[in-house]
């Protein structure tokens, strides 16, 4: 498996290269965010990017946002910043996992193994038929597999929860009323009790997918109108 290391510090790249090559991985290097974007564009065989966040010219988060325009390759952020806001920015920028420096060799390799394994299982590599929908808070939908992951980990969502999430995601940026959501997911005319059904399912999705269900950032309530995913 091929891994791209992106860091502006040569010593860090050398340490990571030694760790990964000793573990049997093929390694590529990029010294900044711009080079990382070009590398991923030119090499469809990359299975994982290990990305530093704080880099000159183009940060790791900005580089990942550009990569997300054409690739679903997983990105593991390495950073010295450990505040919740930093993690949220990393995940919302398209990252799949997050590792704070200094880190242990075993923790790094466990994360690398998990991310590359999922990528090659669910992506149907080389087939090109599977599409992913990437949302905020590290949430990824695989419509073909009917699966949802958060920060690379599978999430147990029920059928109707999944269909509601997919319906909102496919209409991202648009406010969906409870009646439209019920009709689109259940395929029936809404009844007076339908709003309660929608409310319960939205609360369940938030509990499973939001970092803070009491302050949702993935499925937003637009008061008096409905729900929206940006």
C-alpha positions, 0 to 999 in steps of 0.5 A, spaced: 500 500 500 502 506 498 502 512 503 503 520 502 507 523 507 506 531 507 510 535 512 514 541 511 520 538 516 524 533 513 526 530 519 519 528 521 518 525 513 524 521 515 522 518 521 515 517 518 518 514 512 522 509 516 516 507 521 512 505 515 517 502 510 519 497 516 511 496 516 511 494 509 508 500 506 510 504 500 512 511 501 511 517 497 513 524 500 511 532 499 514 538 502 508 542 502 500 542 501 501 544 494 505 538 492 500 534 496 495 536 491 499 535 485 501 528 488 494 525 489 492 528 482 497 524 479 497 518 482 491 514 483 494 509 487 495 513 493 491 509 499 492 514 505 495 521 506 498 523 512 498 530 513 501 535 517 496 541 518 501 547 520 505 548 513 507 555 510 503 557 503 498 552 504 496 548 510 494 541 511 486 543 512 486 547 505 490 542 501 485 537 504 479 541 501 482 541 494 484 534 494 476 533 496 474 536 490 477 530 486 479 524 491 476 520 497 483 518 499 483 518 507 487 523 510 490 522 517 492 529 520 498 529 524 499 536 529 501 539 535 494 542 536 489 538 540 484 543 542 477 541 540 476 547 535 482 544 532 479 537 531 473 540 529 476 544 523 480 538 521 474 533 520 470 539 517 476 540 512 475 533 510 480 529 514 478 522 516 482 521 523 487 526 527 493 524 531 496 529 536 504 530 536 508 526 540 505 520 538 506 513 539 509 508 533 503 503 535 498 508 535 500 511 528 500 504 525 493 502 528 490 508 525 494 507 518 492 500 518 484 501 519 484 507 514 487 504 509 483 497 510 477 501 510 479 505 504 480 499 500 474 495 502 469 500 501 472 504 495 471 498 490 478 500 488 479 501 480 471 500 479 469 507 479 462 505 480 462 507 488 460 514 490 461 517 497 458 523 500 462 527 505 459 531 510 461 535 516 463 532 523 467 527 519 461 523 517 461 519 510 456 516 507 457 510 502 450 509 498 452 503 494 454 500 501 448 503 505 453 505 510 455 511 514 462 512 518 464 517 522 471 519 523 473 512 519 468 508 524 462 505 522 456 507 525 449 503 526 444 507 523 437 504 522 434 503 515 429 510 516 435 513 519 440 512 513 434 514 508 433 520 512 440 522 512 441 520 505 435 525 503 438 531 506 445 530 504 442 529 497 439 536 498 444 539 502 444 547 502 436 546 502 431 547 507 427 540 507 420 541 511 418 535 515 412 533 511 417 533 505 422 529 509 416 524 511 414 524 504 421 523 501 423 517 505 416 513 507 413 515 500 407 516 504 402 522 505 404 526 511 399 525 517 399 529 523 403 524 527 409 525 522 412 531 525 413 527 531 416 521 527 421 525 523 423 529 530 425 522 533 429 520 527 433 526 527 434 526 534 437 519 533 441 521 528 444 527 532 445 522 538 449 518 533 453 523 528 454 529 532 460 531 536 455 535 541 448 533 539 445 538 544 449 543 539 448 540 532 452 542 526 451 536 521 443 536 521 441 543 523 434 545 525 431 551 521 426 554 526 419 554 523 421 551 516 425 544 517 432 541 517 438 542 513 445 539 511 450 544 509 
